[in-house]
Amino acid sequence: MNKTFFIGIIILIIVFSIFSLTQKKGTEKPIEETIKSLAPDINEYSEFREVAQQLQSISQSNAEHAAGTATDLLVINKNIKQDFDRFSKLAVSTATKIDNNNGPQDLACIFRGMSADAIDKLLALESATSLKEQKALWIEAAELFGDVELVLTPRPDLPQWSGETCDIE
């Protein structure tokens, strides 16, 4: 009986090991839990949201100005450049923190994309040759910065995304 008991235990261990190796491990935290974990130590989340809101407001105002009374191209001043850069750095830092906390890879990817888009928008605004072009770019920038609020606000009414949107390099 002892020999049969031990053989049974060994078979159970082997079956359990095989079963656990074949199961997909859910290592990603839900988006809401990940976002809540961003704030405690350096409060990046609120700063990121604040910078995005400021840039959205500036972008909307500049788009209206370019469409209205402006006769010359709008100057992209040092403060705007610094805010775009700060936004870009906060977006990458937030994405890295999500990765380090085993958060959703698609959320981290979105933030990396926002970082790159912000720099691309800034470069395009600096090289724009017409008010019409600047207006369109400021509108796109306002939409980009407004998207931060959409991404950071949990939406329980939407289904969980199950696919990956980008690879982590």
C-alpha positions as a Python dict, from the first residue, in 0.01 Angstrom:
ca = {
    (1, 'M'): (0, 0, 0),
    (2, 'N'): (281, 246, 73),
    (3, 'K'): (435, 186, -268),
    (4, 'T'): (98, 247, -443),
    (5, 'F'): (37, 558, -233),
    (6, 'F'): (373, 712, -328),
    (7, 'I'): (328, 626, -695),
    (8, 'G'): (-15, 794, -682),
    (9, 'I'): (134, 1107, -524),
    (10, 'I'): (411, 1120, -787),
    (11, 'I'): (155, 1083, -1068),
    (12, 'L'): (-57, 1359, -915),
    (13, 'I'): (243, 1591, -895),
    (14, 'I'): (337, 1520, -1257),
    (15, 'V'): (-21, 1576, -1379),
    (16, 'F'): (-51, 1898, -1179),
    (17, 'S'): (284, 2022, -1315),
    (18, 'I'): (185, 1948, -1675),
    (19, 'F'): (-155, 2111, -1623),
    (20, 'S'): (-4, 2427, -1471),
    (21, 'L'): (249, 2459, -1753),
    (22, 'T'): (-23, 2446, -2017),
    (23, 'Q'): (-238, 2717, -1858),
    (24, 'K'): (-199, 3081, -1962),
    (25, 'K'): (-76, 3277, -1666),
    (26, 'G'): (-262, 3602, -1606),
    (27, 'T'): (28, 3823, -1506),
    (28, 'E'): (-123, 4150, -1624),
    (29, 'K'): (-306, 4360, -1371),
    (30, 'P'): (-636, 4516, -1475),
    (31, 'I'): (-608, 4871, -1611),
    (32, 'E'): (-786, 5031, -1314),
    (33, 'E'): (-556, 4858, -1063),
    (34, 'T'): (-251, 4956, -1268),
    (35, 'I'): (-353, 5321, -1289),
    (36, 'K'): (-413, 5334, -913),
    (37, 'S'): (-64, 5194, -856),
    (38, 'L'): (98, 5476, -1055),
    (39, 'A'): (33, 5751, -802),
    (40, 'P'): (169, 5649, -460),
    (41, 'D'): (539, 5729, -472),
    (42, 'I'): (595, 6009, -725),
    (43, 'N'): (240, 6103, -825),
    (44, 'E'): (319, 6078, -1198),
    (45, 'Y'): (-40, 6005, -1280),
    (46, 'S'): (-182, 6339, -1162),
    (47, 'E'): (109, 6536, -1309),
    (48, 'F'): (65, 6356, -1641),
    (49, 'R'): (-308, 6435, -1642),
    (50, 'E'): (-242, 6798, -1546),
    (51, 'V'): (18, 6853, -1820),
    (52, 'A'): (-213, 6690, -2076),
    (53, 'Q'): (-503, 6914, -1972),
    (54, 'Q'): (-286, 7227, -1994),
    (55, 'L'): (-157, 7130, -2337),
    (56, 'Q'): (-507, 7044, -2457),
    (57, 'S'): (-627, 7389, -2353),
    (58, 'I'): (-329, 7563, -2517),
    (59, 'S'): (-375, 7356, -2834),
    (60, 'Q'): (-746, 7438, -2858),
    (61, 'S'): (-678, 7807, -2802),
    (62, 'N'): (-404, 7813, -3065),
    (63, 'A'): (-624, 7627, -3315),
    (64, 'E'): (-898, 7887, -3264),
    (65, 'H'): (-646, 8171, -3297),
    (66, 'A'): (-502, 8022, -3618),
    (67, 'A'): (-854, 7990, -3760),
    (68, 'G'): (-957, 8339, -3654),
    (69, 'T'): (-765, 8663, -3638),
    (70, 'A'): (-408, 8543, -3686),
    (71, 'T'): (-228, 8669, -3993),
    (72, 'D'): (117, 8529, -3919),
    (73, 'L'): (222, 8180, -3817),
    (74, 'L'): (195, 8124, -3445),
    (75, 'V'): (529, 8114, -3265),
    (76, 'I'): (604, 7794, -3079),
    (77, 'N'): (760, 7943, -2767),
    (78, 'K'): (1003, 7786, -2522),
    (79, 'N'): (732, 7710, -2263),
    (80, 'I'): (524, 7513, -2512),
    (81, 'K'): (831, 7318, -2622),
    (82, 'Q'): (913, 7238, -2259),
    (83, 'D'): (555, 7128, -2189),
    (84, 'F'): (551, 6899, -2494),
    (85, 'D'): (882, 6753, -2378),
    (86, 'R'): (756, 6712, -2020),
    (87, 'F'): (441, 6540, -2147),
    (88, 'S'): (649, 6305, -2361),
    (89, 'K'): (878, 6213, -2072),
    (90, 'L'): (586, 6158, -1833),
    (91, 'A'): (415, 5934, -2089),
    (92, 'V'): (725, 5715, -2126),
    (93, 'S'): (783, 5710, -1752),
    (94, 'T'): (422, 5604, -1695),
    (95, 'A'): (455, 5329, -1958),
    (96, 'T'): (772, 5202, -1792),
    (97, 'K'): (606, 5200, -1452),
    (98, 'I'): (314, 5002, -1597),
    (99, 'D'): (562, 4748, -1738),
    (100, 'N'): (743, 4725, -1404),
    (101, 'N'): (413, 4659, -1225),
    (102, 'N'): (308, 4388, -1475),
    (103, 'G'): (31, 4612, -1602),
    (104, 'P'): (-146, 4578, -1935),
    (105, 'Q'): (104, 4596, -2220),
    (106, 'D'): (-150, 4765, -2446),
    (107, 'L'): (-185, 5051, -2195),
    (108, 'A'): (193, 5095, -2176),
    (109, 'C'): (203, 5089, -2556),
    (110, 'I'): (-61, 5362, -2577),
    (111, 'F'): (147, 5586, -2353),
    (112, 'R'): (463, 5523, -2556),
    (113, 'G'): (268, 5613, -2870),
    (114, 'M'): (140, 5932, -2709),
    (115, 'S'): (496, 6026, -2621),
    (116, 'A'): (613, 5983, -2979),
    (117, 'D'): (304, 6157, -3118),
    (118, 'A'): (362, 6462, -2896),
    (119, 'I'): (719, 6503, -3023),
    (120, 'D'): (603, 6451, -3383),
    (121, 'K'): (331, 6716, -3339),
    (122, 'L'): (579, 6963, -3194),
    (123, 'L'): (821, 6913, -3483),
    (124, 'A'): (539, 6947, -3735),
    (125, 'L'): (411, 7265, -3568),
    (126, 'E'): (761, 7415, -3580),
    (127, 'S'): (796, 7337, -3949),
    (128, 'A'): (442, 7436, -4055),
    (129, 'T'): (435, 7681, -4344),
    (130, 'S'): (75, 7806, -4326),
    (131, 'L'): (-187, 7898, -4071),
    (132, 'K'): (-415, 7633, -4219),
    (133, 'E'): (-149, 7369, -4156),
    (134, 'Q'): (-86, 7498, -3804),
    (135, 'K'): (-459, 7501, -3728),
    (136, 'A'): (-493, 7136, -3834),
    (137, 'L'): (-188, 7038, -3626),
    (138, 'W'): (-313, 7224, -3317),
    (139, 'I'): (-649, 7045, -3351),
    (140, 'E'): (-468, 6709, -3372),
    (141, 'A'): (-256, 6802, -3069),
    (142, 'A'): (-568, 6896, -2869),
    (143, 'E'): (-719, 6557, -2954),
    (144, 'L'): (-398, 6377, -2851),
    (145, 'F'): (-384, 6551, -2514),
    (146, 'G'): (-758, 6497, -2463),
    (147, 'D'): (-709, 6126, -2523),
    (148, 'V'): (-505, 6104, -2204),
    (149, 'E'): (-820, 6159, -1999),
    (150, 'L'): (-1001, 5891, -2198),
    (151, 'V'): (-721, 5639, -2146),
    (152, 'L'): (-674, 5715, -1776),
    (153, 'T'): (-1044, 5698, -1692),
    (154, 'P'): (-1156, 5338, -1632),
    (155, 'R'): (-1458, 5238, -1842),
    (156, 'P'): (-1632, 4936, -1688),
    (157, 'D'): (-1895, 4951, -1964),
    (158, 'L'): (-1637, 4856, -2227),
    (159, 'P'): (-1513, 4496, -2270),
    (160, 'Q'): (-1158, 4414, -2165),
    (161, 'W'): (-911, 4428, -2453),
    (162, 'S'): (-764, 4083, -2502),
    (163, 'G'): (-512, 4146, -2778),
    (164, 'E'): (-171, 4303, -2779),
    (165, 'T'): (-130, 4629, -2965),
    (166, 'C'): (247, 4649, -2976),
    (167, 'D'): (560, 4466, -2877),
    (168, 'I'): (788, 4586, -2601),
    (169, 'E'): (1134, 4635, -2739),
}
